Structures are given as C-alpha cells and as structure tokens.
C-alpha cells in the first residue's frame, strides 16, 4: 500500500506540474525592432499567435505606454500602446464599440486574460469584457470601472478557468467594449468632472492570455499504466 500511495502522490504532483500557467499569447504593441518612437507599433503579438482588431467603427493609432504613470510594459522609452477612439454617441451603441482579440486555446485550459488600459478624461468610465466560443457571438462576463481620467488601470484580470467551453477551442475570442453606466441608458466620463465624448480614448497595453497546457493523452495513459502496475505488485505481495 505504501508503494501505491507513493505512486498516487507522484501522479498528483505530475499533474500539478503540468497545470502551471504560461503566456500563450501577448500583445505589447511595441515596434518589433525598437525605434524609440512610441507613435509606432504593431498589432502582431510579441508572444504566440493571434489577431487584434477594432469593433464597431472605432479608430486607433499608437501612442505612449509610458505616459500618465505608464502601463506595466517594462520597455520604457519604447513602450507603445494601442490608442483607440471614435466611440459611440451618447446614449447609443451600448457594448458595440471597442477591441477584439482572437486566440486559439487548442491544447490549453484554465484561461486567464490580463490587460492594462488607460482611460482618458472623457472616455467611457465602464468597460465590458466579453468572450466568444465561436468567434461570432459574444457573452458578457466581467465589467470594470475606470473611475479616473488620464489614468492607467494596470493588471485588469479576467479568470475564465470555470468556463469549460473556452478550453481547447480554436475559435476563442474576447472583446473589451464601452458600456453604459449601470442601470442607465448612457455613458459617463471616466473623470467625474468631465463629460463623455466620442473622441475620448482607451489605450491598451500588455494584453495577455495565460493558460495551462493540457497533458497529452499518451502521458495520462503512461501514468495510469504505472499506477496499475504498482497496484498489481501490491496485490501480489498481500497474497504472498
């Protein structure tokens, strides 16, 4: 029985080791070759693969990720952020404008999304996180309150580990879109002393998908075979 208990403990440790989250895809929006210019950048991921796109008529440029206290990107001096504008007119287009990221989670589970976001004074105070399992239809999941203007809110985190359909999914996508203030039919500005404007900006940086690799079926089979062998040997010893 001691051998069996040891094998079970080792198997549990092995499974835990394979459940460690890694960075699957990350966008830092910096120029692939550092150029010291935060007005240039790229929508290609710095790590992994995926696509970044605008939703609902939003426009974008690249701008400093160091300004206003800065994002969590360590590339100071060459830190670009994805600066988005042209949001919906007051009282219209709730949850229809923002940004979208498509990332395959095939081979991964326990998905967690992190991102940094700078709110300008006149931008929408409230941001809605949505996810999709087919790349077309999106589900509201988490809402954040950007209750200050000209401010970075670093380390926004969305834990999707409890949503089984997100795992091992080639069509996974997520959005961050502007939304009306709770229980109202209009936007409010991030800065309480400002008025909402369609030209207000959200500036994204360090958009990251973390997940845990799923062990291959062959690995589980070998582990179970080993447990079976230990159990068989233990049974023989008891009979002897």
WONORUR-V403294 format. One line per field, one symbol per residue. psi: psi as a letter, one per 20 degrees, with the letter a starting at -180 (. if undefined). A space follows every 10 residues. Layout:
psi = ???
This chain:
psi = hhhghggggh gghgghhijp qrogqppijq phopjjoiir aqjpqhpaqr qprqpkjqrq aqrpihqkhq ajpilqhkoq qooqalrqqp jrkpkipcqq ppppjpjqal pppqqqpppr hjrphppppq qqijjgpqpp gqpqomkqrl ppnqkppooj hjnhihqloi jpqqqoqqqq qpkrkrqqqg ohjrqqqijq qpoqqlopoq rpqpqqhhgg ggghgggggg gghhhhhhh.
